[in-house]
Structures are given as C-alpha cells and as structure tokens.
Amino acid sequence: METNTWTRIKKYTELQGTSGQEHRIRQAFRSDLTPRVDHVQQDGLGGIFGVKEHLDTSAPRVMFAAHMDEVGFIVTDILPSGALKVAAVGGWNPAVISSQRFSLFTKDQVYPVVSSSVAPHLLRGTGQTPQLPTVADILFDAGFMDASEAHVFGVRPGDFIVPEVATVLTANQKRVMSKAWDNRFGLVTILEALDQLQGESTPNTLIMGANVQEEVGLRGAHGAVNLMQPDIFFAVDSSAADDTAGAVGHQGRLDQGTLLRVFDPTVVMPLRLKEFLLSIAEDNHIPYQYFVPKGGTDAAAAQTELNGIPAVALGVASRYIHTHQTLWSIADFEATTAFVVAIAKALDQTNLKTIMGD
C-alpha cells in the first residue's frame, strides 16, 4: 500500500461523525474532492458530490455514492450523578458497547467519555447472573461530579457521542483494524478512484461523492439522487463479513475480493446489470465474490427515485462492523477500487441501454 493511501485511510477512519453530525467529515472530503473534479454540489441534508462532466450532454450520468456517517449515540438525558443516558444512532449490538472510550461532542468542545459496565466484584455474593444490557441500560460517564457540572461544561441533550479509536495495521501488514470502515471505506475508495482517473476521460458524466444519514434509514440518498439526476447508481459501502467460523456456508469472506451483491432484502440486482458487472470483473481480472446479505444500502433508496433507476451496492466485507474495532482486508479494498475505476471507464451509452433494455 502506498504511503498516501495509508495516510488517507487513517485520516478518514479516525475522523468522527455520526448520522446528523457529519460536518467534520464533509469538510475534509470537500477539500479532497474539489481538485479532482470539475465542480462540487451539495444537497440540502449535506451530501456532497463531485462531477466530471462529459462534453456530450447526452452521455450517461453515472453516480457512485458512499456515505460519510458512522454509528454512535446521542444524549437524551443528564442524570443527577452527571452520567448520561443515550439513544443509539444507527444499529448497535448492546453486547459490544460497554467499557469503551468515546468522544462527547458538545456545541463548542469535545470531551472524553466512557461507557458504563458492572464490575464482577459488585456481583459477588448477590446471586445475580450478568444479563445482556440494552442500550437504555448503558450510561456514558465523562467524569462530571453531578448534572450541574455537566451543564456548566456545556453538555445538553442532543449532543453526539462517537467512538474514539486509532487505526492500525495488523502484524502481517495485510489487514487493518479501525473504526468506521462502514463507511469511510466508501470515501477513501471514491478518492482513490478519482486519483486513478486523473487525466483520463470516461464515456459518461461521472458523479462521485457521499451521502449523509445512511445509518438511520438511508435518508440522504433520496435528496442526492433527485439533485444529481443519475441514470444509474452504485452505492459504495462496507458490509458485514461472516467468515470467522469457517469458509463453508458463510457470506462475505476477507481476502476473496470485491462483493457482487446480487440480492438483499431491499434490492434485486437487475439481470443485465449483473451480467455487465461480471464481465467487467472478469475482463479486468478483478477478484470478486457473490454476496447475499440481510441488510440494505443507499441503493435501496436510490432505485425508488426519479422514474426508477438501476441501482446496486459495490463494496467489501469487513469483520465486526458497527463496533469500535472493524477488521478488514487491504486486498479487498484494492479490488473494489479497481472495480469502480473499470466500471467508470466502461459504462457508455451502449452499455447503459443494454443494462436497461428488455
């Protein structure tokens, strides 16, 4: 991996921003996106997209969209003790929340905070068996003496709490541990692809950027698609790997290539789009794996807009997503970047008509 790519990965995975609090991510992404495209547009919720215009206005409008938000929490109440009650922003398994470091973002400041847990010492002699908590059971503790002190430090309901994690390479230098690969993967992939397309013309108007608020119901994609008016839409996203118990009978395996997401509960990949993507992967010797997950992506929102547009997700499988520590494969990331570049180079008017034909 090149040094510039690793620097970019650390930058975007260590940045913090949940759904509805994406401004820090957007500022960084806008700065990196702008010099790589002809112009940048922002939708009303805060999604931003760079456009590389084709001279022919009838050329296909091809949209690749990541999402910039990550999962986190929002403060709902400040208890007399100074501890904070929260609601989840995005999907969390309650078993992974306790005893972790977070950052609390108030209006003007950022404070360290830790999620609560019950020490085993306090259960001795009580006859109690530890129970799996709910999100509502878990408090967040910034060390305030009481609610009044929390208030003095500017803490209010509606403040956001985001995981605090450093990104590191594994010992074999082939995988990475980070937070928020769902979906800073998409942002890094978009920028890497644009770097590889610098100085090259594509047979389409290329729209590349990132939505907001994906993790809370695919909200940002609707407005973005209506603003950008694409003919075809690709969500660029990270999905859940299921490969730690063995390779047989599991979906999404690390180091097996980019995902060909043929079906999920929200999107059935159009038949001719599948054939097109298979030919692109095989002609360019890009490793891929079929993927049938249980969740959806922004492709679900995009396909219902305008008059209905072909839409599917591209991406990678990553272990332990929606936690503090995701583990993912550099080879899979590189395969997906190559896939995005190859699609952008090949998707001309003829291929689009074939994809959309009877």
BELCOR-V436678 format. One record per residue. RES is the residue in one small letter. OMEGA is omega in whole degrees, 0 to 359 (* if undefined). D_FIRST is the distance of its C-alpha to the first C-alpha in whole Angstrom. Layout:
res	omega	d_first
RES	OMEGA	D_FIRST
RES	OMEGA	D_FIRST
//
This chain:
res	omega	d_first
m	179	0
e	182	4
t	181	7
n	179	8
t	179	7
w	177	7
t	179	10
r	179	11
i	179	11
k	182	13
k	187	15
y	178	16
t	180	16
e	172	18
l	185	21
q	178	24
g	178	26
t	172	28
s	182	30
g	181	32
q	186	31
e	191	28
h	179	28
r	178	26
i	182	23
r	180	25
q	180	25
a	183	22
f	178	21
r	180	24
s	181	23
d	184	19
l	191	21
t	182	24
p	184	23
r	184	21
v	179	24
d	176	28
h	183	29
v	175	28
q	179	31
q	178	31
d	188	33
g	179	36
l	176	34
g	173	31
g	180	29
i	186	27
f	173	26
g	183	25
v	169	27
k	188	26
e	170	30
h	181	31
l	178	34
d	183	36
t	178	37
s	178	38
a	180	34
p	174	33
r	188	31
v	187	28
m	171	27
f	185	23
a	168	24
a	165	21
h	190	23
m	183	23
d	173	25
e	179	24
v	180	27
g	182	29
f	176	33
i	182	36
v	178	39
t	182	42
d	175	45
i	184	45
l	178	47
p	180	50
s	186	48
g	177	45
a	186	43
l	169	41
k	187	42
v	166	39
a	180	38
a	171	35
v	188	33
g	187	31
g	178	31
w	166	31
n	184	32
p	183	35
a	185	34
v	188	30
i	191	32
s	173	34
s	178	33
q	177	30
r	178	29
f	169	29
s	177	30
l	182	33
f	173	33
t	181	37
k	188	38
d	188	37
q	174	35
v	183	32
y	174	34
p	181	32
v	180	34
v	177	34
s	188	35
s	172	38
s	179	39
v	179	42
a	180	42
p	180	43
h	183	46
l	178	47
l	182	48
r	177	50
g	181	53
t	184	53
g	182	53
q	173	50
t	180	47
p	181	44
q	176	43
l	182	40
p	166	40
t	177	40
v	181	38
a	180	42
d	188	42
i	177	39
l	177	40
f	191	37
d	177	39
a	178	38
g	179	40
f	183	43
m	181	47
d	182	48
a	181	48
s	179	49
e	176	47
a	180	44
h	179	46
v	179	46
f	172	43
g	181	42
v	180	41
r	169	42
p	185	42
g	175	40
d	185	37
f	177	34
i	189	32
v	178	28
p	178	26
e	187	25
v	171	21
a	180	18
t	183	15
v	171	13
l	172	11
t	186	13
a	182	14
n	177	13
q	183	9
k	182	9
r	185	11
v	170	12
m	180	15
s	164	16
k	163	19
a	173	20
w	164	17
d	12	20
n	171	20
r	169	17
f	182	15
g	180	17
l	180	17
v	180	13
t	178	13
i	182	16
l	177	15
e	179	12
a	178	15
l	176	17
d	182	15
q	180	14
l	180	18
q	179	19
g	179	22
e	174	23
s	175	26
t	182	26
p	185	29
n	164	29
t	188	29
l	181	26
i	185	26
m	182	23
g	187	23
a	175	24
n	172	27
v	169	28
q	175	30
e	187	29
e	181	29
v	175	33
g	175	34
l	189	32
r	188	34
g	187	32
a	183	31
h	181	35
g	181	35
a	180	32
v	178	33
n	177	37
l	190	35
m	174	33
q	180	35
p	172	32
d	180	34
i	190	31
f	175	28
f	170	25
a	179	24
v	195	20
d	177	20
s	183	19
s	186	22
a	173	23
a	179	22
d	188	25
d	184	24
t	182	25
a	180	28
g	187	27
a	187	26
v	175	30
g	181	31
h	181	28
q	175	26
g	183	22
r	179	21
l	175	17
d	179	15
q	174	18
g	180	16
t	183	17
l	169	21
l	190	24
r	189	26
v	183	29
f	166	31
d	184	32
p	185	35
t	185	34
v	167	33
v	182	34
m	177	32
p	188	34
l	184	35
r	171	34
l	177	31
k	180	30
e	178	31
f	182	29
l	177	25
l	181	26
s	178	27
i	181	24
a	184	21
e	179	23
d	182	24
n	177	20
h	179	19
i	180	17
p	181	18
y	176	20
q	176	22
y	186	25
f	178	26
v	186	29
p	181	29
k	180	31
g	182	30
g	179	30
t	177	28
d	176	29
a	179	29
a	178	33
a	185	34
a	186	33
q	182	35
t	183	38
e	182	38
l	177	40
n	187	41
g	182	39
i	175	35
p	183	33
a	177	30
v	177	28
a	170	24
l	177	21
g	184	18
v	171	17
a	182	19
s	180	18
r	169	20
y	180	23
i	184	22
h	172	25
t	174	25
h	191	24
q	173	21
t	176	19
l	187	16
w	189	14
s	176	12
i	180	8
a	179	9
d	177	12
f	180	11
e	178	9
a	180	13
t	176	14
t	178	13
a	179	14
f	179	17
v	180	18
v	182	17
a	177	20
i	181	22
a	181	22
k	189	23
a	191	26
l	179	28
d	183	31
q	180	34
t	180	35
n	178	33
l	178	33
k	178	37
t	179	36
i	185	34
m	185	37
g	179	40
d	*	43
//
